Amino acid sequence: MKIGKLEQHCGECEVIDYCGNGFGFCICTDSRFAEVDEADYYSIAAKTPEIKELEICKGCKRPDCDIYRYSEIDYADEPCEHMDENRDNFCEQVADYVYSTIKGAEEQ
């Protein structure tokens, strides 16, 4: 399905892993992806290179953000005050990478 047709039916799509936390970054409201198929977005997003962490999170040793969430060393009972912002930052960087990859393929 085209991402623009998802209309914020959160969790009913393949790309939910690349959306921010509630009221944060949402792929299906980003006009850059209105005509992109969710399977195409997902396959490009899965190859995303290094993600830059938030400046305020540099040096943090807590493993409970993003891909480390719910691991065996999770601090879910003590949520980080920057976790939602860090999640949105991660998802926006993935979206920028996907967009530049799609644009690069169109230009060739």
Contacts in CASP RR format, 6 or more apart in sequence:
PFRMAT RR
TARGET T0000
AUTHOR 0000-0000-0000
METHOD contacts of the structure
MODEL  1
MKIGKLEQHCGECEVIDYCGNGFGFCICTDSRFAEVDEADYYSIAAKTPE
IKELEICKGCKRPDCDIYRYSEIDYADEPCEHMDENRDNFCEQVADYVYS
TIKGAEEQ
1 13 0 8 1.000
1 37 0 8 1.000
1 38 0 8 1.000
2 34 0 8 1.000
2 35 0 8 1.000
2 36 0 8 1.000
2 37 0 8 1.000
2 38 0 8 1.000
3 13 0 8 1.000
3 15 0 8 1.000
3 27 0 8 1.000
3 28 0 8 1.000
3 30 0 8 1.000
3 33 0 8 1.000
3 34 0 8 1.000
3 35 0 8 1.000
3 36 0 8 1.000
3 37 0 8 1.000
3 38 0 8 1.000
3 41 0 8 1.000
4 28 0 8 1.000
4 33 0 8 1.000
4 34 0 8 1.000
4 35 0 8 1.000
6 12 0 8 1.000
6 13 0 8 1.000
6 27 0 8 1.000
6 28 0 8 1.000
6 38 0 8 1.000
7 28 0 8 1.000
8 26 0 8 1.000
8 28 0 8 1.000
8 29 0 8 1.000
10 16 0 8 1.000
10 19 0 8 1.000
10 26 0 8 1.000
13 28 0 8 1.000
13 38 0 8 1.000
14 38 0 8 1.000
14 39 0 8 1.000
14 41 0 8 1.000
14 42 0 8 1.000
15 27 0 8 1.000
15 28 0 8 1.000
15 38 0 8 1.000
15 41 0 8 1.000
15 42 0 8 1.000
15 45 0 8 1.000
18 27 0 8 1.000
18 41 0 8 1.000
18 42 0 8 1.000
18 45 0 8 1.000
18 91 0 8 1.000
18 94 0 8 1.000
18 95 0 8 1.000
19 25 0 8 1.000
19 26 0 8 1.000
19 27 0 8 1.000
19 28 0 8 1.000
19 91 0 8 1.000
20 26 0 8 1.000
20 84 0 8 1.000
20 87 0 8 1.000
20 88 0 8 1.000
20 90 0 8 1.000
20 91 0 8 1.000
21 83 0 8 1.000
21 84 0 8 1.000
21 87 0 8 1.000
21 88 0 8 1.000
22 84 0 8 1.000
24 84 0 8 1.000
24 88 0 8 1.000
25 88 0 8 1.000
25 91 0 8 1.000
25 92 0 8 1.000
25 95 0 8 1.000
27 33 0 8 1.000
27 41 0 8 1.000
27 91 0 8 1.000
27 95 0 8 1.000
30 95 0 8 1.000
32 95 0 8 1.000
32 99 0 8 1.000
33 41 0 8 1.000
33 95 0 8 1.000
33 98 0 8 1.000
33 99 0 8 1.000
36 98 0 8 1.000
36 102 0 8 1.000
40 102 0 8 1.000
41 98 0 8 1.000
44 97 0 8 1.000
44 98 0 8 1.000
44 101 0 8 1.000
44 102 0 8 1.000
45 94 0 8 1.000
45 97 0 8 1.000
45 98 0 8 1.000
48 93 0 8 1.000
48 94 0 8 1.000
48 97 0 8 1.000
48 98 0 8 1.000
49 97 0 8 1.000
51 66 0 8 1.000
51 90 0 8 1.000
51 93 0 8 1.000
51 94 0 8 1.000
52 89 0 8 1.000
52 93 0 8 1.000
53 60 0 8 1.000
53 86 0 8 1.000
53 89 0 8 1.000
54 82 0 8 1.000
54 85 0 8 1.000
54 86 0 8 1.000
54 89 0 8 1.000
56 82 0 8 1.000
57 65 0 8 1.000
57 82 0 8 1.000
57 86 0 8 1.000
60 80 0 8 1.000
62 75 0 8 1.000
62 80 0 8 1.000
63 71 0 8 1.000
63 73 0 8 1.000
63 74 0 8 1.000
63 75 0 8 1.000
64 74 0 8 1.000
64 75 0 8 1.000
64 76 0 8 1.000
64 78 0 8 1.000
64 79 0 8 1.000
64 80 0 8 1.000
64 83 0 8 1.000
65 80 0 8 1.000
65 82 0 8 1.000
65 83 0 8 1.000
65 86 0 8 1.000
65 87 0 8 1.000
66 86 0 8 1.000
66 87 0 8 1.000
66 90 0 8 1.000
68 74 0 8 1.000
69 76 0 8 1.000
70 76 0 8 1.000
80 86 0 8 1.000
END
